[in-house]
Amino acid sequence: MFTRPDSGGPATVPTPPSKRRIPGWARGVIWAVVAIGVLSTASYLTGINTLTSTNTSQTALRLALPILLAALGGLWAERAGVINIGLEGMMILGTWGAAWGAFYGGVWAGLLAAIVFGALGGLLHAVATVTFNVNHIVSGVAINLLGLGVAKYLATLVFEPLSGNPRQSPTVPKFDTYSATFLSDWLGDLEAQQRVGLSDAAGLIRGLITEVSPLAMLALLLVPVSYLVLWRTRFGLRLRSCGENPVAAESLGVNVYLHKYIAMLISGALAGMGGASLVLLAGGADYLENQTNGRGYIGLAAMIFGNWRPGGLLGGAALFGYADGLQLSGGGEAVLALLYGAVILLGVIVVVQLIRRRWIAAALGVVGAGVLYYIYWANDDLPSDLIPYTAHFVTLIVLAVASQRLRPPKADGARYRRGEGD
């Protein structure tokens, strides 16, 4: 209620109804359906069945796990106001810890050792950035270099006498895998029928429920758990307040240092788990030097793509894992078919932007679609030297597209001293 300027008293003016936002889980379902539709169409038009095969989906899940866990680690750190560029180094420590623990105590001991080693990296980053106020980027780069050096030294000390190679561990046990047998068989029959749409969806879903490890189940479970803890508990509210306005949080009685330390320990532990997934999953290699291959940075990109939200980073990790898995399963032809799918997706986006009368965005979409289609039309295959970097190219493109809608925590990376609000 407010007073109109041309009247002598208050007048009630109806408030326009607020637009109801689509729940996050519903948006995720819609995007999943759109992705399956695009991949199905691209598979049909190009004749490349690898785009939606069970093997591609299985490989994508395995390769997405380290990215997902690193992204979750970045989420916990940055929601508390600490930029964690050191995810790569913490993952490297996790790979060595996983191999060492699994060799002497089995897979669960390896996972625990990876968590501990990763958490130690997170603790060191917290000491530097929280206690001593070191620049977060400088500290993160130092953690990456230190993690690489420590893992190399420990591998030479422990693994060389066992394997004869300072860059590789001896054979370590892997997690067992489990399948939803009845559902998997039914989806397999449906996939073999090659029905447009249905068989594509069946192949993608079947890969997610066939030969799945307990570590994969745990990693996927950590996404909703992280959301519930950070957005639905008092502890999570306090931790996120440290990343938004630590001075105000301190004035309300929040122990900012304690919450930042806890967040960094969890961040390092999750990154260590990501390193363990490279070593302990069936189909993966044993410990190798520089095994992470930049996945910590890709995990950070997935977190940014997801706008510092658990559901969004899950989508980012799935995208990067799929791109990596596709190039392993289908090679250059499959990657070219994926470009064709990107052209279709951009066409849909252009139509949406035209309906919304966003002319500049629509024009940029047309240009992007034209460039991608030219690459697809002009090549029968991609150079073999470029194919392994598919996920990295996808990372750059996605970050460039998503950069306009990002909203990081306001105090992310800001220096803080206790008592600043006094």
Disulfide bonds with the S-S distance in Angstrom:
none
